[in-house]
């Protein structure tokens, strides 16, 4: 289950690896800004954030989307607390706005179908993906949840995902911890998502 949870923690980031964006040119303009640790949903212990890295997380898997992650034009920051709560923000600047729209659609589809895919890949696992609507920020952002449980070992995890766009820039934010959807700070995560998209440019 630990292996599964590690994979879940990076599944959404892996979906950013669209081959169509692999050859996108580097941007001459200022790089998109990232969330600060204090802008993650409130936690019982303080959040810490890594520096912003170029490329994609080293442990990025392909659990929910069969694409490799292109390092070019992609950057990320990881977040964690002293408890079992963690997160990541991954941002990509697409070659054109049309490519950015396509990327958003691909990410939304991958996240929405993640639950059923995980159940196929892990017999006995219970996984439910749910949509929590669109947010009115820049070109829009969409929020999803992924609730997983392994009855055999009695562990459940909840993850929140969002995908947003500002022009050619697409950002994905993930929050996760042990527990169920009722334990997740959905309202606060919506605020975090709006902040993330507003900070892009």
JOUR-V921384 format. One record per run of one state. SS is the DSSP state (@ for helix, = for strand, . for the rest). FROM is the first residue (numbers start at 1). TO is the last residue. Records with the same first field share a line. If there is no record, write none. Layout:
# JOUR-V921384
SS->FROM-TO + FROM-TO
This chain:
# JOUR-V921384
.->1-1 + 15-18 + 22-36 + 40-47 + 50-52 + 55-73 + 81-84 + 94-96 + 113-113 + 122-124 + 136-140 + 151-154 + 167-168 + 179-180 + 184-185 + 199-201
@->2-14 + 19-21 + 37-39 + 97-112 + 114-121 + 181-183 + 186-198
=->48-49 + 53-54 + 74-80 + 85-93 + 125-135 + 141-150 + 155-166 + 169-178
